[in-house]
Amino acid sequence: MKKLWRKTSRHRLVIAFSALAVIIYCTPLQRYVTLGRYQHYGIAIGLFGVGYLLQTIWSWKEFTRWARWAYLSTGIFSLTVGLTFFYNPWLDTKVAPQTHANDQMRPILMALYLLSSLYVGAVYARWIKEENKTRSGAAEGNVAAASVESSSQQGV
C-alpha cells in the first residue's frame, strides 16, 4: 500500500478532483439549481481542470519542465472548456434561442478547441520524448558503469 501511495504522489489531486468531477457529473444538479445541461458539464470539466492546476502547484519542484507545461496546459484547457460551457448556455440548442451570432461563434469555438487540444497533445509528446531520453541516458550510464566494473574485475 505504501508503494502505491508513493507512486501516485504526482497524481493525487488530479485523481481526487477527477472523482469529484464524476460525482458532480452524476449528481442531478438541475433539481437544486436552475442550470442548463452544458452548464452542468462545464462545472464537472472545470473541476477536472482545477485538479490539474492544483497538482501542478503542489508538485512544482518534483516535475520536470515539460511535465509542468503538460499539467498546466491540461488544466488551463479543461478550465477554459468548463468556463465556456458554463457561461454560454446557448451551446445547448434546447436551452436558449439560437441567434445568427451564436451560430457563427460555434465553428470558431470548435476550431480554437481543436488547435488547443493539438497543442496539449504536442506538449505531452514532448514530455514523453524527454522522459524516454532521460531513461535511456540513465540506462546507458548504468550499462557503462557495469562494463567498467566488470573490466576492472577481469584485470585483477
Helices and strands as residue ranges (DSSP letters): H 2-7, H 12-26, G 29-31, H 37-58, H 65-87, G 89-91, H 100-155
